[in-house]
Structures are given as structure tokens and as C-alpha cells.
Amino acid sequence: VEMQRMKLSVIASITLAGALATLHPSAQAGDYVRRYERPAGLWKESLPWGNGHMGVTVFGGVERERLQLSEHSIYRAGGTASRSLNSIRGEFKKEQRRMALAGLEEEAMKLSLGEFQKNWKGEKPKTITVDGFAKGAPKPFGKPSESTLGNLELFFAPFNAFEAEYSRRLDLNTATATTSFKVGGVTYTREVFCSYPDDVMVMKISASEKGQISFNAQLTRPTDLLAGRWNSMVERMMKGGASQFVAPVTPKVYGTDTVGFTGRAFDEGTRFSAVVKAIATGGTTAVKDNRIVVENADEALLIFSASTDYYHPENWERFALDQVNAAATKSYDELLSMHLADYQEIFQRVDIQLGSTRSDALPTDVRANLINIDEGYRANSLEPYPDDRDPGIFALYFQFGRYLLISSSRKGYFFPGIVYWCPDLIGEWYGGHHDDINQEENYWPADLCNMSETLAPLFDTFEAWTPTARAVAEYSFGSRGIMICGLTPFGMAAFDGNWPGKMGWFAQHYWDHYLFNLDKEWLERQGYPFIKGAALF
């Protein structure tokens, strides 16, 4: 959805002392940089980027660097399917509603579909076959679950001295990350960004002296469910009889400077391809044992992309390679310029100033720990910290939230769910797009914080799902209008549930979108039909 330009300034009152936020297309950007003085030790400490379907997090290691790779359509089980809907479910929901309105809420919840169907005296229920549902995963998985793409690992030549002046930074103004350090008088720098226009991740590796860049680069993917982060989803599946191991990927070599792999998420899931190319200035570049080997270069670029049969069913294996080769015809400055023009056009519409303190100069993790930002409360106290202790970090996290939505929700791709950056073979909460509250929460800042185009994936998907949602409302709920149940990239995962209020929450996004943009063409095409369907339900 193209955003209608609005030249406006909005003063947003925030529950921090005297906060003023200015929103307009040309807002002056503040210093929104997450700074660290050590590499990430845990995945949650790594720094994320994305372009709407790929996700990358970088750890910032010195002699060994890891970039964790995600592609949000990689799912255990995939594809769409038809389901039979029986109107007896709708009659059952009607009876539950009648009982609840009569003051019999507890009895209504205890009433089972089997008991109601056994005592049904009305007309013979109707059955209809409806398209647009996601295929279920075979037991013990039961439902589609997001899975990681893998890792890009870099192994640098060992240094003969300890590093100094280490810095790891994520600049939210430019959506670029920089790792730098000094060893033996030589400064080494790595810069990374993920481009939506060119559909690639780019890493520039440089040094202050010529001939200092030597490393091996390889793409890997885990095969052991127990080797990653432990979560309750893995525990549940292992107890249900799931295999501990998944099939390894198939390595690919594309010439003397490019490697990749192809694979599939478990046995019946998404097929995927990953490709990385090295372009070195000076020195030598070769491929050995499925690794790119760069030796004694002055500078090197790594260009990475990934593709799946979800987005590219006919040429999923070749598409990533084509994207990498196309990007390789451009210079680093050209790729960066395209990325900045796209990203900053959205991000720099908002500037927020909450005041400055000496804490601004501290590393971000130190600042967060000092105010216990993850919990928001003092130790052993329910009283929040004084607002003036480090007001700047709240501005930084506000902009970090905007950055994450821009990075994960772009037109042409499926909308992000609970998990977008996925380091595990089985994502937390299956990587689900939970519609009870989580999906709505993702988009609360979209229009309010001047990022209206990030809503396009949600609106476009729901428009495509309308016929299925209308059948679910009629046959499963005995209602008019539309009802969306269970969200996956492949369609609705369910046709029943007890969260009917979610349609009102989703409709609020549509109405807010119109109020912020006043786009009557969009309102007629997408906004009003959805709001009407939700209201009828």
C-alpha cells in the first residue's frame, strides 16, 4: 500500500517525564546507536537486521565471526490444503452464545461439541469443502513450525596479539552494524547491512593496512534438535517421539568465489537455498572443501541471499544465486546507497528527544542493566526507576522497536509473527503468528509511528484470505461476516477457537490506517470490506 504523504507534526505524550516526539517525513535523526564493548556471547545479545523475509544477526567475534541466518518462510510442513467445514460447529457456537447471554457462562464453556451434536434435533448439518488452510504437520509436531536457515561462519587468521579498542555497533539511523578492533597497530572493520531493494545481505571487511584480510567463509545448518537453545516446543516433540536429528543440507559450489547449500525443513517442509559470494580486492580467492578462502586481501565483500519455494516455487534453488550475482555487478557504495535511500525514507520520519545524561556514553548493555530495562522495576521493589536516570535509553529502545518492524515487515512478503529471527530448528512457540494478541501487538506502532507501509503484508494477506474467512464465520461460528483463525504463511491453521474479539482488534488497525493516511481508494479496496466483515461477525 503506497503511503499518501502527510506533512504533519504530532506531539506524542509518553509516560516518561515531558517527552516530545516529532513525526514528519524529514525529521532530524538523533544518535540512535546500540553500542557494545564485547562480542555477543549468547544469541539474544547478537545484533539483528532484516529485509522483510531474510533475517541476520551478527555476533561480532574477533577470530571467529558468526552470522545467524533466518528466512521466515522456512517451516516444518508447508503448503496449503482444503478442509471440510460442518455447520454443526456453527450451531454449537450459537448455543454457547445463547447460554452465555442467559447468564450461563460456566455451563456454556463446559458444553462439548460431541454432547451438543449427540442431542441435535434440527436440520441435517451442511458440509462444505474450503480452500486456503495450512497443511498440518505429521505427529509428533502437529502444526507448522518455523525453522532456522543456518549460519554464515567466518574463520580469520589467528592474531599474534590481543585486540584493543573493540567496538560493536548497530546504527538505527542507517540499519548498519559495525564491528571494529585494533591488533598490532592495524584496525580491522566489518560493516553489515541487509538490503530490501537488492534482496541481499552485504558485509564489507577491511583493514587500515593492505594485505591484512585472510579468512575462510562457510555456510552451515544445524542437524541436532538438542544442540540449539532448549525450549518447551522441542521438549514436547522429543517426548512425542520426534527424531533428534534432521537431514543435512546439500553443499553447492558455484565457481571460484561462491558457495551455497540447498535443503528442506525436516521431511515435508519448505525447500530453501542459501548462497554467499566473496569479492576481494588484492590477494587470492578460492573455494576449498565448500569454503571460500580469501588470503592477504586488502578488502573483501561478502554478498549473501536466500530463497525458498514458498516465494519462488519454480526457481527457488536458482533465485538466491541470481540475486547474489546481480548485486555483485554493483559497487559497495551503490548497494549501500540503495539500502539507505529505501530504509531512511521510512525510519527518519520520526525523531524523539527525552533528554541526555552521562549514561548516554555507556555501552547499551550496561545502561540496560543499570535500570533493569527488561523488568522495568527496581530490585525487590514495585516502584519504577526515576524517569530522569537515563531517559535516552527509552528513546533508543523506542526507535529500536520501529527499526525491527521496518526490518521484518515489507510489502511483497508475509507478515512477521512471534519469531522472525529464528536460530532454532524448532522456533519458540513454533515461530507462530498468534492472533489472540501477539500479531496485533506487532503492528500497534505502524501508523502511530509513521511506518504505514509496514502494514501492507498484513492487509494483503487478509484480503487474499477473505473467502476462507467468510466460510469459517458461517460454518464454524454460525455468524455473518469473516473470522480469521490461526495464522501461518500457508493459510489459516485452524477453523475454530474462542478468541472472537481479535477481529475487532484487527479492524482497529484498518481504521487507524485510514485516519492516518486518508486514502479513500485504499479504504474502498481493503479497509472497508474488512471492517464490515469484522462488524458483521
N, C-alpha and C positions, 0 to 999 in steps of 0.2 A: 504494500500500500504506500503510494507516494505521499509524503507528508506535505500538506499545504503550509507554506511558510507563514509564520506568525511573528511579527515584530512586537514583542511584548516583554515586559519585565514583571516578574512575580516576586513579591516579598513573602517568603515562606517562614512562618513562625515554627520553630522547632523547640522541643522541650529541653534545650540547652540554653544557658543564660544569654539572652539578647542576640540570638543567631539571625543573620541576614543571608539569604540565598538569592542570587540573581540568575534568572533563566532567560536567555535570549540567544539568537544564532551566533553572535560574535562576542560572547563573554570572555573576559580575560582569564586565562588559566592560572591557577595558583600552583604552588610547588607540591604536587601530589605524587610523591615518590616513596615507595616502601624500601627502606634501607636495612641491610644486614651486614654484619662483620664476620660471618662464618658461613660455610656451606650448609645446606639443609641436611639434617640427619634423618628426618622422617619425611614421608611423602607429604603430609599435611603442611610441612614447612617449605616445600618447593613452590616456585612461582608459576602461576598459570597464564596461558594465552589461549585464544581460540578464534575461529573464523566462521562459526555457525554450524559446522559439522565436525571439524577436527579440534582436538584439544591437546595441548602440550604443556607439561610442567618441567621446569629445569631445576636441578639441584645445586648447581654451581660448584661442583667438585674441582679440585686443582689438577691432580694427575689422572683422575678418572671422573668423567662427567657423564651424568645420566639425564636423558630427556625422556620422560614418561609420555607415551603416545596414546591418544584416545580417538575413536571415531564413533559418534554417538548412535549410529545405526547398526553397530555390531551387537547382535543379540543371539542368545541361546534360544533357538526356534525362531522362525521368521515366516513371513508370507501371510497372505490373507485367506480367509475361509468363509464359507456360508454356514449359517446356523438356523435351526428351526425354532421359531418362537410360537408359543402356545398361549392363546388368550386366557387360559385358566389362571395364569400368573397375574394378568391384569385384574381379573375378578377377585383374586385373592387380595391384591393390594387395595382394591375398592373396599373390601370387607374390613381390612385392617384400618383404613381411614375412617369408615363408619363407626367402628368400635371406639377409636381414639377420640373422635368428636363427641361421642356419647359419654366420655369420661372413663372409658375402659382401656386406658393406655397399656397397663401391665398385661391385661388379657390379650390385647391386640398383638403385643410383642411375643407372647407365648404361643400364639396360634401358629401352627406349622402348615406349610403348603400341602403336605401329604394328608393331614387331617381335614383341611378345607376341601381338597379335591375328593376325598372319600365321601364327604357328605354333600357334594354339589348336586343340586336338583334342577339347575337351569338348563339352558340350551347347550347342545354339544359344543365344546370349545373348538375354535378355529385354529388352524396351524398355517404358518407362512414361513417360507424359506427366504432369508435375508442375507445379502452380501455385505461385506465391509467389516468383518470381525477378524481379529488376530488369531492365528493358529495357536493352539495351546502346546506347551512343551510336554514331551513324554515324561512319565514319572521317572524319578522322584522329584523332578523340577516343577512340573505342574503349570508353570506360567512362563512367558518370555522373560528373559533376564539379560540385562546389559553386560557386556564383557569387554575387557581391555583389548587394545590393539597391540601393545607391546612396549618396547623401549628402543631408543637410539643411544647406544653406548659409545663413548669416546675414550680411548686409552692414549694418554700423552707420554712422551718420553720422560723417564724419571729425571727429576731435578736434583742437582748436587748441593742444593742449599734450601733452607726453609723459606717459605713465601712470606712476604711482608706487604703491608698496605692493602690487605684483602678487602674487597667490596663487592657486594651483590645487591643489585637494584632493580626494581620494577617501576618504571616511569609511566604513571597512568595517563599523562598528557600525550604520550606517543605510543602507548601499548608496546613498548620495547623493554627488554631486560638486558642488563649488562653485568657481566662478571669480570672483575679485573684484579690483578695482583702483580707483585714485583718479585722476581727471583734473580739474584746475581746481577742486579742493575738493569735487567730487562723487564719492561712492563708488558704483560700479556692481557689481552682484552678479547672477550667474546660477547657479541651482541646478537640478540634473537628477537624475531617478531613473526607473527602468524598473519598472513595476508588474506583478506576476503576477496579482493579483486583478482588476484592471481592464483588463489586456492593452493598456496604453498606455505610452508614454514621455512624461514631463511635464517641461517646462522653465519655470522662473519667472525672469523678467528684471525687475530692479528697480533703483532708484537712490535715493540719500539725499535728493534734491530732486524735486519734482513736475515733470512735463513734459519729462523728460530722456531718455525712451526713444523712439528712432526707428531703424527698421531695415527691410530687405527680407528676406523668407524665401522660399527656393525649394528644391524637390526636384529632384535631378538624378541621372542614372545614366551612367557612362562607356560609350563605344561602341568604344573603341580598345584592343585587347588589349595593344598596346605602350606605352600611356600609363600603365599602372599599374606596380606592383612587378614586376620581372623574376624569373621562376622557371623551373626546368627544365621544368615542365609546359608552359608557354607556348612555350618553345623547341622542345620536341618536337613540339607541334602545328603550329607555324608551318612547321617543316621537313617535316611530313607533308602540307602543303597547306591548312591551315586559313585561313579568311578573317581578315584583320586586324581587320575591323570587324563589329559586331553591330548589329541593328536598334535604333533609338532607342525610348524609351518614348513613350507617348501621354499628353500632359498632360490634366489634368482640372480643372475649376473647379466648386466646389460652393457657390455663393453668394458673399457679400462678404467672408468671413473664412476660407475653407477651400479648399485646393488639393490636388492629388494627381497620381498618374500610374498607368497600368497598363502591363504589359509581359510579356515572356516571355523565359526564359533561352534564348538562341540560338533555333533554329527549332522544336525539338520538346520543349523543357523545360518547367519549371514556369511556370504563369501566376501573376502576382502583382499586388498593388495596394498603394499607399502613400498615406497621407492625413495632412495636418497642418492643424490649426485654430489660429487666433490669437484670444485673448480679452483685449482690452486694457481697462484702467481709465483713462479720460480719453483725450484726443487723438482721432485718427481711425484707422480701419482700412478698407482697401480691397484689391481684387485688381486688379493691372495686369500684363498680359503674363505670366500664370501665376505671378506672385509675390504674396505677401501683403505689403502695405505698411502699416506702423504708424508714425505720426508723432506726436511730442510727447505720448506717453502717460506716465502716472505709473508704470504697471506693466503687464506683459504675460505671459500664459501661452501656451505652445505645447504642444499635445497631439497626439501622433503615434501612428499604429498602422499595421501592415502585415498582409496576409493573402495566402494562396496557395490554389491549387486542390488542393494536397496535403491540407490540413486542412479546407478548405471547398469541395469540388468544385462544389456547386450555387450558392453565392453568394459566391465568392471576391472578386469585384470590389466588392460592396457591404459585405462584412463589416467591413473596416477602417474605412469611413466610419461604420458603425453603432457600432463600439466608441468612436470618437472622439466622436461625438455623445452617447453615453451618459455618457462620462467628463466631458463639458463641462457636464452638469447638476449636477455636484458641485463644491464649492469646492476650492481647492488644499489646504487643511488636511485636508479629508475624504479626498482622494486620497492625500496623504502618510500620513495615519493608517492607512488600509487597507494601504498598502505596508509601513509599519513593523511593523504587527501580524503580517503574514504573514512577512516576512523575519527579523525579530528573534527570532521564536519558534524558528527553526532556528539562526540564527547565534550567538545569545547563550547557547547551551548550553555553550560551551567558552571558557575563559579560560586563557591561557598567559603565565607571567611568567618571563623568563630573566634579569632584571636590567636596570639602567639605567646609561647613561653620558652624557657630554656630547654624544655623537653623536646622541642622540635629537632634539635641537633642529635638526639639519641637514636640508636637503631630502633626499628619499628617493633621488634620482638621485646626489647627492653621496655619501651613505652607501654606496650600492651600488658606486659606482666606487672608493671608498676601500678596500673589502675585496674588490673584484673578484668580486662575488657570482655573476656569470654563469659564471665559470670555477671559482671555489672555491679557487684556488691563488694563491700569490704569483707575481709575475713571475719567470720563469727559475728557479722552484723548485717542487718537488713537495710541499713542506710547507704544510699549511693555515695560515691565519691563527690567531693565538691566539683562543680562544673568547670571551675577555673584552674583545676590542677593541670590538665593537658587538653584544652579544647581542640587543638589542632588535630589530634588523632581521630576525633569524631568526624571532622571534615574529611580526613584521609579515608576512613572506612566508608563514609557516605559515597565518596567518589569511587572507591573500590567496588561497591555494590553496582554502581552504574557501569563501570568497566566490565564486570563479569557478565551483565546482561547483554551488553553490546557484543562481547566476545562469543556468547553462546547462542544468541537468537538473531538470525539474519534471514532475510527473505530467500526463498528457494529451498530451505531446509526445514526439517521437523523441529518442533519447539523443544527446548531443554526440559528435563524433569528434575527429580531429586538429585540425580547423578549426571553430570556432563563430563567431567574429568574423571575417568574410571581406571584405577590402577589394578583392578582385581579381575580374575576370571569370572567371578560372580559378584556383581556390584552390590553395594549396600541397598537393602530394600529392593533387590533385583534391578536396581537402576530405574525404578518405576516412575511413571508420570502420574502421581497420585492426585486424583481430582477432588478429594474431600476438602483439602485446604492448600496443599503444597503447591499445586500448579497455579492456583490463583495468586499465592504469595509471590511467586517468581515475577509476576508482571505488575504488581502493585506500583512499582516506581516508573513504569514505562512511559505513560503520558505525563504523570505528575512531574517527572524529572526530565522531560523534553527528549524522550527517546521513542517517539511514537512508532517509528518504522520497525522497532524490535517486536511489535505485536503481530506483524504480518504472518509469521509461521503459525501462530495460534488461530488467527482468523481464517487463513486459507485452509487449514486442516479442518476446522469445524464446518466450513462451508461445504467441503467435499464429503463430510460425514453426515450431512443433513438427512438424506433418505434413510439411512440406517437408524439415526437418532429418532426419526419420526415413527418408524416401525417399533422401536423399543418402547417409546412412550405409550403407544396404543396397546401392544400385545403384552408387554411385561408390567406395565403400571396402570393400564385401564384409563389412560388420560389422553387428552389432546396435546398438541404441541410437540416438543422434542425433548429427549433425555439422553445425555451422553454418560456412558458408564465404562470406566476403565480405559486408560489411555496408553497406547503403545504406538510406535512408528508404523505398525502394520494394520492398525484399525482398533476398534473398541475391543477390550479384553473381556468384557462382561456384558450382560443384558439385564442385570438386576442389581439391587443394592438399597441401602437405607440412608442415602445422603441426598435427598431431593433438593435441599436448599442450595446445593452447589450451582444449580442453573441460574439462580438469582445472582450469585457472586460473579459467575462468568459474564452474565448480562451487564453487570456494572462496568466491566472493562469496556464493553462496546459503547455504552452510553458516555462514559468518561472520554473515550476516544473521539466521539463526535463533539463533545463540549470543548475539547482542547483544539480540535482541528477544523470544525465547522465545514466538513466535507460532505455535502449533500449527496453527491454521486456515490461515495462510499457508503453512506447511511442507507441509501436505497438498495444498493447491491449486497452488502454484507451485514451492516449494523441492524437495520430494522427487522429483516427476516429472522435473525437470531433472537433479538429481544422479544419479538412477537411470539416466537416458538416457546421461549422460556416462560413468558407470561401466560400463555395458554396452558402450559403444563401446570 
